[in-house]
């Protein structure tokens, strides 16, 4: 049976809603790649699907037993790299890998230890300026940051990290020329939507609070950075 895309669905009413118990609540969150420093001075790279920003703070949710949480507990520097939609295959190559050896019991099914995740994913290290962990060269947005608070969540199964961002690197193609603004028409995050990968669709409008300079006559965006990845 054909199902209409979400943006074509009629207005919802109380009668159209079902009570459900989904196994996950990834209702459309950006994918980020976190670079952290291992105890031996090497670097770990992990895909994360729970991250959001508040001012210059990025809040990140991590599995309690992962290498990233282990690293940030004693070495707070990190880089938050945001891939574009077309880079979803590299993210998926990272998905079954862990930097923990031996593999934690919680990750035993389907995971394997990989000491060089950059190479395994086909991604390139780029040196950072203020922190030791490297940036992911291929990602259009890269944030050098430091974890200011690392604490367990209320369930005890996860770790919540509050990271202060100290430097932002942006691909010149997604920056409004002559400004410090990201052009939202030229940038699309990779979105993790109930364990499927998507990019953004066409712009529908903007907030009254936006400060981004826009030329209404500008053509559409760079397809290399924006475009919907298959699910």
Secondary structure, 3 states (H helix, E strand, C coil): CCCCCHHHCCCCCHHHCCCCCCCCCCEEEECEEEEEECCCCCEEEEEECCEEEECCEEEEEEECCCHHHHHHCCCCEEEEEECEHHHHHHHHHHHCEECCCCCCHHHCCCCEECCCHHHHHCCCEECCCCCCCCEECCCCEEEEEEEEEEEECCCCCEEEEEEEEEEEEECHHHECCCCCCECCCCCCECEEECCEEECCCCCCCCCCCCCCCCCCCCCCCCCCCCCCCCC
